[in-house]
Amino acid sequence: MAKRILVVTQHFWPENFRVNDLVEGLVEDGCQVDVLCGLPNYPQGEWFKGYRYLGPRRETYRGARVFRAGEIPRKGNTGLRIFLNYCYWPVSALFSLWRLKGGYDAVLCYNTSPVMMALPALVYGKLKKISVTTYVLDLWPENLYSVLPVGNPLLRAVARAVSDWFYRRADKLIAMSPSLGTRLAQRTGKSAEKIAVIPQYCEDVYACPSLDQNLAREYAGKFLVVFTGNFSPAQSLDTVIRAAVSAQARCPSLRLLLVGDGMSRPSLEALVEELKAGEMVRFYGSVPPTRIPAIAGAAQALVVSLGDSPDLGLTVPAKVASYMAMGKPILASMNGEGYAAVKESGAGLVSPAGDSAALAENMAALAGLPAQDRAQMGRKAQEYYHARYDRATLLKQLEKFI
């Protein structure tokens, strides 16, 4: 008999999150899946085309039933709007629990920010006596501080207590790395069998080589470095921009393409203008995930960065798995698990988080390598991807655990 799973997550299709593919994978494996989520407005904070506060509240996605609860959009991505967005949806979702069809074997909360999005999952599990598993993607309150600078010690203590309450109330937790698993065990007191370490896989589409011919022609003869993803303070993209400007002195052909969008874009555009780097740094905008491999195909290297925070180093960013699948050399500016993964794999060059000078050195050094050496890094990246981040294997682990 098919297993029935309720997935709770504020962010879902058509927003670009890996939970979309996770839901599709569960359906492909024969599970019956319902999704309780919000209304799409991330990252720009504006309603996606065809959506507004009133709906649509019921849809289907790749065989899964989708139930949407109202939320306040992040319009402007100001501190106040993000705070309202964080707090409103979990409460709104509570009033949508009656709409769910029931009969679930398990509840999975795909817990990005905020940690409070687990509230409807926990309440439903308690009411129906169903096991609730929280997949911890953003560790709170640490991740909160990368978006909203909270300096008051009392507020920080409250945020820590609230976050730990949510983690303890889940029956089981999934961590993306051993380091995060250890941290969650320390904070919750949960036994080892209640916490599984399951890295985020990436969608299979990233492992399918392709090439954007227009970009390839536009950047012919250039050393193109590409970043893809969300523009948030946690990504420390100012480090990447400063490094690229510095490295161009040694590698005049270097160009930086930033693919994506997010709350940090205005400040990053201002930085590019301040550095007079408009000719070598380009903001490409958001694209569907299916286009990313073709864009990466025109690149000589892919860059991933995180801010200089010990807590951000607890996991390997999902972006690293995607980059490895695409078989391109990686420039990693980060600490902890992500740094170790890129270094261990031989997939590229690594530098400490926030160190733009070291990243600039690596950019110039990579540009100076023979093409066959960079190709070898790409091959090592793909080998590591297949060994550590295979979609089918990790999906089976997740299904068995929840």
Secondary structure, 3 states (H helix, E strand, C coil): CCCEEEEECCCCCCCCCCHHHHHHHHHHCCCEEEEEECCCCCCCCCCCCCCECCECCEEEECCEEEEECCCCCCHHHCHHHHHHHHHHHHHHHHCCHHHCCCCCCEEEEEECCCHHHHHHHHHHHHHHCCCEEEEECCCCCHHHHHHCCCCCHHHHHHHHHHHHHHHHHCCEEEECCHHHHHHHHHHHCCCHHHEEECCCCCCHHHHCCCCCHHHHHHCCCCEEEEEEEECCHHHCHHHHHHHHHHHCCCCCCEEEEEEEECCCHHHHHHHHHHCCCCCCEEEEECCCHHHHHHHHHCCCEEEEECCCCHHHHHCCCHHHHHHHHCCCCEEEECCHHHHHHHHHHCCEEEECCCCHHHHHHHHHHHHHCCHHHHHHHHHHHHHHHHHHCCHHHHHHHHHHHC
